[in-house]
Amino acid sequence: TSRADVVFNSPIVLYTHKAVADGLVKSGIMSKGGNVYHMDMAKAVEAMKANKTWADLGWKDGYGQFRIDSTDPVKSNSGNEYAALIATVLNGGQPATVDSVQRDASVLKAIFSKSGWMETSSEDSFNQFLTLGIGSKPMMVGYESQILDLTVNQLDAWKQVKDDVVIVYPTPTVWSSHMLVPLDDKGVKLQQALKSKDVQQLAWERHGFRSASFVGTDPIKRFGVPGTVDQIPAVSELPDNNAMQKIIDVLS
């Protein structure tokens, strides 16, 4: 039996810029409640299928077609999970299956081809988003933990971007679960240590990884990021392993 277990969690989110977010709210593809932004993923997929431009969707200064950049779905976890989310949306909100991925293969390929060359590292992708600005990456897929980590560990960088960068929760989203697979007794000890209360608390407070034991007891407002939420409302199950493999095959 596999001893693999989840040690850290973070939901997949979108990052964009204030001007883009406020433009997209006007067209209804995104909504804003309080200061929390949500992206309607069914509408986003429809817009990408229809080759809508940024201007069509309310961001008048945007150049070219609406797209959400991700890391390479064949080589990177966040890109892979974003692809699974798209495939699930194309399947009417039910977790994608081998058959549905086959059926929707051409649409999946078309959506990912909009991004051109894709990085393989979520960290590189996020850093590029922060440094290259609105023209290069208007919107990207990432982990919620990335912006929370930035506020704790790179405060100067956070201060430079905090009035422009917007976190957007996709509806639905998926959880990105970071697994540890122990291969021997030392691995089991490491797994137990990583799942201990102290390490889970450290992972939350210092790096923004969510843990069941801290949700509700230690609100996300501790990080000072506008528009974050304590509870992730709409989450889709990831497709099973065969369907995930099919997505990789289709996009390879």
Secondary structure, 3 states (H helix, E strand, C coil): CCCCEEEEEEEEEEEEEHHHHHHHHHHCCEEEECCEEEEEHHHHHHHHHCCCECCCCCCCCCCCECCCECCCCCCCHHHHHHHHHHHHHHCCCCCCCHHHHHHCHHHHHHHHHCCCCCCCCHHHHHHHHHHHCCCCCCEEEEEHHHHHHHHHHCHHHHHHHCCCEEEEEEECECEEEEEECCCCHHHHHHHHHHCCHHHHHHHHHHHCCECCCCCCCCCHHHHCCCCCCCCCCCECCCCCHHHHHHHHHHHC
